[in-house]
Amino acid sequence: MQTTDYFEKGKELGKFCVQTGITTSQLRKFLSLVNVLTNKVKNNEEKWDKIVEELDYLKVKLAYQAGRDNETKFVINSNGYRKAKKDEQFNKKLKPLVEFYNKIEPEINKAKNKENYENFAKLIETILAFHKYEGGKD
């Protein structure tokens, strides 16, 4: 993944997270797990096979969090999604973290070597940055 790839993907996913109501704290939990791995990679604390194993476990942790996520009612408009207000007709029910999981899992799967992992870690940081930039809430 080139710099522009993770930047554009991060921008897109950050906006998606805001539109679907994923909170900063939900993203920070995931980022903190990624940061623990990043420190291990930078310090060569573990063999790469172990890092890949822990990367796969990230998917498990995210899947668990996504499974706990309540369905949210959304109105679809020209700007994408927005949460439906009380008693408002809605177009779709989503589990936002399930949608996020489906979008991020392929990126986790690509991170099987050091260079790809570093780009993946930058992607997660970029998502959080653009989530905040787009007005994401805690």
LOFI-408096 format. One record per residue: residue number from 1; residue in three letters; x, y, z of N, C-alpha, C in turn. Coordinates in Angstrom, 2 decimals, padded with zeros to 5 digits. Each point is the difference from the previous one (the first is absolute). Layout:
N
{pt NUM, 'ALA', {X, Y, Z}, {X, Y, Z}, {X, Y, Z}};
...
REM end
This chain:
138
{pt 1, 'MET', {000.85, -001.17, 000.00}, {-000.85, 001.17, 000.00}, {000.90, 001.23, 000.00}};
{pt 2, 'GLN', {-000.22, 000.87, -000.94}, {000.78, 001.22, -000.08}, {-000.61, 001.05, 000.92}};
{pt 3, 'THR', {000.76, 001.07, 000.25}, {-000.46, 001.06, 000.89}, {-001.37, 000.51, -000.40}};
{pt 4, 'THR', {-000.18, 000.27, -001.27}, {-001.30, 000.53, -000.44}, {-001.11, -001.02, 000.22}};
{pt 5, 'ASP', {000.32, -001.30, -000.09}, {-001.01, -001.03, 000.22}, {-000.53, 000.03, 001.42}};
{pt 6, 'TYR', {000.90, -000.03, 001.00}, {-000.49, -000.03, 001.37}, {-000.61, 001.35, 000.38}};
{pt 7, 'PHE', {000.49, 001.09, -000.60}, {-000.56, 001.32, 000.28}, {-001.45, 000.07, -000.51}};
{pt 8, 'GLU', {-000.22, -000.36, -001.24}, {-001.34, 000.07, -000.58}, {-000.95, -000.99, 000.67}};
{pt 9, 'LYS', {000.49, -001.20, 000.26}, {-000.82, -001.02, 000.67}, {-000.34, 000.46, 001.42}};
{pt 10, 'GLY', {000.97, 000.56, 000.70}, {-000.22, 000.50, 001.35}, {-001.00, 001.14, 000.04}};
{pt 11, 'LYS', {000.10, 000.88, -000.98}, {-000.93, 001.12, -000.11}, {-001.43, -000.52, -000.21}};
{pt 12, 'GLU', {-000.14, -000.94, -000.91}, {-001.30, -000.61, -000.31}, {-000.57, -000.71, 001.23}};
{pt 13, 'LEU', {000.81, -000.80, 000.67}, {-000.47, -000.76, 001.17}, {-000.27, 000.91, 001.20}};
{pt 14, 'GLY', {000.78, 001.06, 000.15}, {-000.25, 000.96, 001.08}, {-001.36, 000.65, -000.17}};
{pt 15, 'LYS', {-000.31, 000.39, -001.23}, {-001.30, 000.60, -000.29}, {-001.12, -001.02, 000.22}};
{pt 16, 'PHE', {000.22, -001.24, -000.45}, {-000.99, -001.06, 000.20}, {-000.29, -000.18, 001.49}};
{pt 17, 'CYS', {001.04, 000.01, 000.81}, {-000.18, -000.20, 001.45}, {-000.83, 001.12, 000.61}};
{pt 18, 'VAL', {000.20, 001.23, -000.45}, {-000.80, 001.12, 000.50}, {-001.44, -000.16, -000.45}};
{pt 19, 'GLN', {-000.20, -000.32, -001.27}, {-001.36, -000.12, -000.54}, {-000.80, -001.10, 000.67}};
{pt 20, 'THR', {000.67, -001.04, 000.42}, {-000.71, -001.14, 000.59}, {000.02, 000.01, 001.53}};
{pt 21, 'GLY', {000.60, 001.03, 000.59}, {-000.06, 000.15, 001.44}, {001.03, -000.78, 000.79}};
{pt 22, 'ILE', {001.02, -000.50, -000.66}, {001.09, -000.65, 000.74}, {000.73, 001.08, 000.79}};
{pt 23, 'THR', {000.24, -000.27, 001.26}, {000.56, 001.03, 000.88}, {001.53, 000.00, -000.02}};
{pt 24, 'THR', {000.54, 001.12, 000.44}, {001.45, 000.13, 000.14}, {000.53, -001.07, 000.95}};
{pt 25, 'SER', {-000.70, -000.23, 001.09}, {000.50, -000.98, 000.97}, {000.00, -001.41, -000.58}};
{pt 26, 'GLN', {-000.97, -000.34, -000.85}, {000.02, -001.32, -000.64}, {001.22, -000.13, -000.92}};
{pt 27, 'LEU', {000.29, 001.07, -000.74}, {001.18, -000.03, -000.88}, {001.30, 000.00, 000.81}};
{pt 28, 'ARG', {000.03, 000.74, 001.09}, {001.21, 000.05, 000.83}, {000.32, -001.35, 000.62}};
{pt 29, 'LYS', {-001.03, -000.76, 000.38}, {000.24, -001.34, 000.54}, {000.73, -000.84, -001.03}};
{pt 30, 'PHE', {-000.46, 000.08, -001.23}, {000.63, -000.77, -001.07}, {001.42, 000.52, -000.27}};
{pt 31, 'LEU', {000.15, 001.32, -000.04}, {001.32, 000.60, -000.22}, {000.97, -000.40, 001.10}};
{pt 32, 'SER', {-000.45, -000.07, 001.24}, {000.92, -000.37, 001.09}, {000.51, -001.43, -000.18}};
{pt 33, 'LEU', {-000.84, -000.90, -000.49}, {000.45, -001.36, -000.28}, {001.03, 000.00, -001.13}};
{pt 34, 'VAL', {-000.25, 000.81, -001.01}, {000.94, 000.12, -001.12}, {001.32, 000.59, 000.49}};
{pt 35, 'ASN', {-000.07, 001.00, 000.88}, {001.23, 000.63, 000.52}, {000.85, -000.97, 000.79}};
{pt 36, 'VAL', {-000.62, -000.90, 000.75}, {000.76, -001.02, 000.74}, {000.79, -000.85, -001.00}};
{pt 37, 'LEU', {-000.67, -000.40, -001.07}, {000.69, -000.79, -001.03}, {001.09, 000.81, -000.69}};
{pt 38, 'THR', {-000.28, 001.25, -000.27}, {000.97, 000.88, -000.67}, {001.28, 000.10, 000.83}};
{pt 39, 'ASN', {-000.14, 000.14, 001.30}, {001.19, 000.05, 000.87}, {000.79, -001.29, -000.07}};
{pt 40, 'LYS', {-000.69, -001.12, -000.06}, {000.69, -001.29, -000.11}, {000.74, -000.10, -001.33}};
{pt 41, 'VAL', {-000.62, 000.50, -001.06}, {000.63, -000.03, -001.32}, {001.24, 000.89, -000.01}};
{pt 42, 'LYS', {-000.14, 001.23, 000.51}, {001.12, 000.95, 000.00}, {001.17, -000.48, 000.84}};
{pt 43, 'ASN', {-000.29, -000.68, 001.11}, {001.04, -000.45, 000.90}, {000.47, -001.43, -000.28}};
{pt 44, 'ASN', {-000.50, -000.57, -001.08}, {000.32, -001.39, -000.36}, {-000.15, -000.94, 001.19}};
{pt 45, 'GLU', {-001.08, 000.20, 000.78}, {-000.20, -000.79, 001.21}, {-000.42, -001.44, -000.29}};
{pt 46, 'GLU', {-000.64, -000.20, -001.13}, {-000.52, -001.34, -000.30}, {000.30, -000.36, -001.45}};
{pt 47, 'LYS', {000.04, -001.30, -000.26}, {000.17, -000.45, -001.37}, {-001.23, 000.38, -000.80}};
{pt 48, 'TRP', {000.18, 000.16, -001.30}, {-001.08, 000.47, -000.84}, {-001.21, -000.95, 000.02}};
{pt 49, 'ASP', {000.23, -001.29, 000.12}, {-001.12, -000.95, 000.07}, {-000.92, 000.31, 001.18}};
{pt 50, 'LYS', {000.57, 000.38, 001.10}, {-000.77, 000.35, 001.19}, {-000.79, 001.30, -000.22}};
{pt 51, 'ILE', {000.61, 000.95, -000.69}, {-000.68, 001.26, -000.32}, {-001.21, -000.28, -000.88}};
{pt 52, 'VAL', {000.16, -000.85, -001.01}, {-001.10, -000.36, -000.89}, {-001.12, -000.67, 000.79}};
{pt 53, 'GLU', {000.38, -000.84, 000.93}, {-000.99, -000.65, 000.86}, {-000.78, 001.04, 000.81}};
{pt 54, 'GLU', {000.70, 000.98, 000.54}, {-000.67, 001.05, 000.77}, {-000.86, 000.89, -000.88}};
{pt 55, 'LEU', {000.43, 000.20, -001.25}, {-000.82, 000.74, -000.96}, {-001.32, -000.71, -000.23}};
{pt 56, 'ASP', {000.06, -001.31, -000.17}, {-001.22, -000.77, -000.18}, {-000.89, 000.10, 001.23}};
{pt 57, 'TYR', {000.61, 000.06, 001.17}, {-000.77, 000.13, 001.23}, {-000.68, 001.37, 000.10}};
{pt 58, 'LEU', {000.59, 001.02, -000.64}, {-000.65, 001.31, -000.07}, {-001.39, -000.14, -000.63}};
{pt 59, 'LYS', {-000.09, -000.84, -001.02}, {-001.28, -000.22, -000.66}, {-001.01, -000.60, 000.97}};
{pt 60, 'VAL', {000.46, -000.89, 000.85}, {-000.88, -000.61, 001.00}, {-000.52, 001.06, 000.96}};
{pt 61, 'LYS', {000.90, 000.84, 000.49}, {-000.41, 001.04, 000.95}, {-000.97, 000.99, -000.64}};
{pt 62, 'LEU', {000.26, 000.38, -001.25}, {-000.89, 000.92, -000.69}, {-001.34, -000.67, -000.29}};
{pt 63, 'ALA', {000.03, -001.28, -000.36}, {-001.25, -000.73, -000.25}, {-000.85, -000.06, 001.26}};
{pt 64, 'TYR', {000.64, -000.23, 001.15}, {-000.72, -000.02, 001.27}, {-000.67, 001.34, 000.27}};
{pt 65, 'GLN', {000.77, 001.07, -000.18}, {-000.54, 001.34, 000.23}, {-001.15, 000.29, -000.97}};
{pt 66, 'ALA', {000.16, -000.42, -001.25}, {-001.04, 000.21, -001.00}, {-001.26, -000.78, 000.35}};
{pt 67, 'GLY', {000.17, -001.20, 000.52}, {-001.14, -000.81, 000.39}, {-000.78, 000.60, 001.16}};
{pt 68, 'ARG', {000.66, 000.76, 000.83}, {-000.65, 000.65, 001.13}, {-000.73, 001.28, -000.41}};
{pt 69, 'ASP', {000.35, 000.50, -001.15}, {-000.56, 001.26, -000.49}, {-001.50, -000.14, -000.25}};
{pt 70, 'ASN', {-000.76, 000.95, 000.48}, {-001.45, -000.01, -000.24}, {-000.31, 000.46, -001.41}};
{pt 71, 'GLU', {-001.09, -000.52, -000.54}, {-000.44, 000.48, -001.31}, {-000.44, 001.45, 000.14}};
{pt 72, 'THR', {000.36, 000.80, -000.98}, {-000.35, 001.40, -000.01}, {-000.81, 000.28, -001.25}};
{pt 73, 'LYS', {-001.03, 000.81, 000.13}, {-000.85, 000.35, -001.14}, {000.61, 001.20, -000.70}};
{pt 74, 'PHE', {000.08, -000.08, -001.35}, {000.61, 001.06, -000.78}, {-000.93, 000.50, -001.09}};
{pt 75, 'VAL', {000.12, 001.28, -000.27}, {-000.62, 000.62, -001.16}, {001.12, 000.19, -001.01}};
{pt 76, 'ILE', {-000.26, -000.37, -001.24}, {001.00, 000.16, -001.04}, {-000.35, 001.27, -000.77}};
{pt 77, 'ASN', {000.98, 000.91, -000.08}, {-000.23, 001.24, -000.73}, {001.17, 000.27, -000.93}};
{pt 78, 'SER', {000.04, 001.17, -000.62}, {001.04, 000.31, -000.99}, {001.40, 000.02, 000.61}};
{pt 79, 'ASN', {000.11, 000.20, 001.32}, {001.31, 000.01, 000.66}, {000.41, -001.36, 000.52}};
{pt 80, 'GLY', {-000.81, -001.00, -000.24}, {000.29, -001.33, 000.51}, {-001.03, -000.38, 001.05}};
{pt 81, 'TYR', {000.46, -000.49, 001.13}, {-000.88, -000.42, 001.07}, {-000.08, 001.07, 001.07}};
{pt 82, 'ARG', {-001.11, -000.02, 000.72}, {-000.07, 000.72, 001.27}, {-000.96, -000.77, 000.88}};
{pt 83, 'LYS', {000.21, 000.07, 001.29}, {-000.87, -000.71, 000.92}, {-001.41, 000.58, -000.09}};
{pt 84, 'ALA', {-000.97, -000.89, 000.02}, {-001.39, 000.44, -000.02}, {-000.36, 000.60, 001.36}};
{pt 85, 'LYS', {-000.79, 001.05, -000.03}, {-000.49, 000.60, 001.24}, {-001.15, -000.85, 000.52}};
{pt 86, 'LYS', {-000.33, 000.20, 001.25}, {-001.07, -000.76, 000.63}, {-001.28, 000.11, -000.85}};
{pt 87, 'ASP', {-000.61, -001.14, -000.25}, {-001.26, -000.12, -000.75}, {000.11, 000.41, -001.47}};
{pt 88, 'GLU', {001.19, 000.21, -000.52}, {000.18, 000.34, -001.41}, {000.05, -001.28, -000.84}};
{pt 89, 'GLN', {-000.57, 000.06, -001.18}, {000.11, -001.14, -000.93}, {001.48, -000.21, -000.32}};
{pt 90, 'PHE', {000.41, -001.24, -000.07}, {001.40, -000.27, -000.31}, {000.08, -000.93, -001.20}};
{pt 91, 'ASN', {001.15, 000.06, -000.68}, {000.24, -000.81, -001.19}, {000.65, -001.33, 000.30}};
{pt 92, 'LYS', {000.79, -000.03, 001.05}, {000.87, -001.15, 000.18}, {000.36, -000.16, 001.47}};
{pt 93, 'LYS', {000.15, -001.25, 000.42}, {000.56, -000.29, 001.31}, {001.42, -000.51, -000.24}};
{pt 94, 'LEU', {000.93, 000.52, 000.74}, {001.39, -000.43, -000.12}, {000.56, -000.29, 001.37}};
{pt 95, 'LYS', {000.98, -000.84, 000.01}, {000.87, -000.12, 001.15}, {001.29, 000.65, -000.46}};
{pt 96, 'PRO', {000.21, 001.26, 000.35}, {001.14, 000.74, -000.54}, {001.35, -000.69, 000.15}};
{pt 97, 'LEU', {000.25, -000.62, 001.14}, {001.30, -000.66, 000.17}, {000.12, -001.26, -000.85}};
{pt 98, 'VAL', {-001.12, -000.63, -000.33}, {000.04, -001.15, -000.92}, {000.41, 000.51, -001.38}};
{pt 99, 'GLU', {-000.59, 001.11, -000.41}, {000.37, 000.61, -001.29}, {001.49, 000.39, 000.00}};
{pt 100, 'PHE', {000.44, 000.59, 001.10}, {001.42, 000.38, 000.12}, {000.89, -001.24, -000.09}};
{pt 101, 'TYR', {-000.39, -001.04, 000.72}, {000.76, -001.25, -000.03}, {000.13, -000.50, -001.45}};
{pt 102, 'ASN', {-001.11, 000.00, -000.72}, {000.01, -000.49, -001.39}, {000.90, 000.84, -000.89}};
{pt 103, 'LYS', {000.14, 001.28, 000.32}, {000.85, 000.88, -000.80}, {001.48, -000.10, 000.41}};
{pt 104, 'ILE', {000.26, -000.30, 001.26}, {001.39, 000.01, 000.49}, {000.66, -001.38, -000.06}};
{pt 105, 'GLU', {-000.78, -001.07, 000.01}, {000.58, -001.35, 000.00}, {000.94, -000.23, -001.19}};
{pt 106, 'PRO', {-000.36, 000.39, -001.23}, {000.95, -000.19, -001.10}, {001.33, 000.72, 000.22}};
{pt 107, 'GLU', {-000.06, 001.14, 000.67}, {001.23, 000.75, 000.28}, {000.86, -000.73, 001.03}};
{pt 108, 'ILE', {-000.64, -000.62, 000.98}, {000.74, -000.80, 000.97}, {000.65, -001.19, -000.71}};
{pt 109, 'ASN', {-000.74, -000.62, -000.90}, {000.51, -001.17, -000.73}, {001.21, 000.33, -000.87}};
{pt 110, 'LYS', {000.09, 001.25, -000.47}, {001.14, 000.41, -000.83}, {001.27, 000.23, 000.82}};
{pt 111, 'ALA', {-000.14, 000.22, 001.29}, {001.11, 000.43, 000.85}, {000.86, -001.17, 000.45}};
{pt 112, 'LYS', {000.43, -000.82, -000.92}, {000.73, -001.23, 000.36}, {001.52, 000.13, -000.09}};
{pt 113, 'ASN', {000.47, 001.20, -000.34}, {001.44, 000.26, 000.08}, {000.19, 001.37, 000.65}};
{pt 114, 'LYS', {001.22, 000.33, 000.34}, {000.26, 001.22, 000.78}, {-000.46, 001.27, -000.72}};
{pt 115, 'GLU', {000.31, 000.12, -001.26}, {-000.38, 001.21, -000.75}, {-001.53, 000.15, -000.06}};
{pt 116, 'ASN', {-000.68, -001.09, -000.32}, {-001.46, 000.06, -000.07}, {-000.61, 000.24, 001.38}};
{pt 117, 'TYR', {000.63, -000.56, 001.03}, {-000.50, 000.24, 001.36}, {000.12, 001.48, 000.35}};
{pt 118, 'GLU', {001.15, 000.60, -000.31}, {000.20, 001.42, 000.32}, {-001.04, 000.86, -000.71}};
{pt 119, 'ASN', {-000.31, -000.33, -001.23}, {-001.04, 000.75, -000.73}, {-001.37, -000.23, 000.63}};
{pt 120, 'PHE', {-000.26, -001.22, 000.46}, {-001.26, -000.29, 000.68}, {-000.13, 000.85, 001.27}};
{pt 121, 'ALA', {001.08, 000.07, 000.78}, {-000.02, 000.79, 001.23}, {-000.25, 001.48, -000.32}};
{pt 122, 'LYS', {000.62, 000.49, -001.06}, {-000.24, 001.39, -000.43}, {-001.45, 000.18, -000.45}};
{pt 123, 'LEU', {-000.56, -001.00, -000.64}, {-001.40, 000.05, -000.42}, {-000.91, 000.20, 001.21}};
{pt 124, 'ILE', {000.22, -000.76, 001.06}, {-000.84, 000.10, 001.19}, {000.14, 001.39, 000.63}};
{pt 125, 'GLU', {001.21, 000.52, 000.06}, {000.21, 001.35, 000.52}, {-000.71, 001.03, -000.87}};
{pt 126, 'THR', {000.04, -000.20, -001.32}, {-000.64, 000.91, -000.94}, {-001.52, -000.03, 000.16}};
{pt 127, 'ILE', {-000.55, -001.19, 000.20}, {-001.45, -000.12, 000.22}, {-000.40, 000.82, 001.22}};
{pt 128, 'LEU', {000.74, -000.15, 001.08}, {-000.32, 000.73, 001.23}, {000.14, 001.51, -000.21}};
{pt 129, 'ALA', {001.03, 000.42, -000.72}, {000.21, 001.42, -000.26}, {-001.16, 000.59, -000.81}};
{pt 130, 'PHE', {-000.41, -000.70, -001.04}, {-001.09, 000.52, -000.82}, {-001.35, -000.15, 000.69}};
{pt 131, 'HIS', {-000.12, -000.96, 000.87}, {-001.22, -000.11, 000.81}, {-000.15, 001.27, 000.83}};
{pt 132, 'LYS', {001.07, 000.42, 000.63}, {-000.01, 001.22, 000.81}, {-000.24, 001.23, -000.89}};
{pt 133, 'TYR', {000.69, 000.04, -001.13}, {-000.11, 001.12, -000.94}, {-001.44, 000.16, -000.50}};
{pt 134, 'GLU', {-000.68, -001.11, -000.24}, {-001.37, 000.01, -000.51}, {-001.04, 000.23, 001.09}};
{pt 135, 'GLY', {000.45, 000.16, 001.24}, {-000.92, 000.31, 001.09}, {-000.44, -001.20, 000.82}};
{pt 136, 'GLY', {000.79, -001.08, -000.04}, {-000.34, -001.20, 000.77}, {-000.11, 000.28, 001.48}};
{pt 137, 'LYS', {-000.90, -000.69, 000.64}, {-000.29, 000.20, 001.42}, {000.58, -001.12, 000.84}};
{pt 138, 'ASP', {000.17, 000.28, 001.30}, {000.45, -001.02, 000.95}, {-001.10, -000.95, 000.33}};
REM end
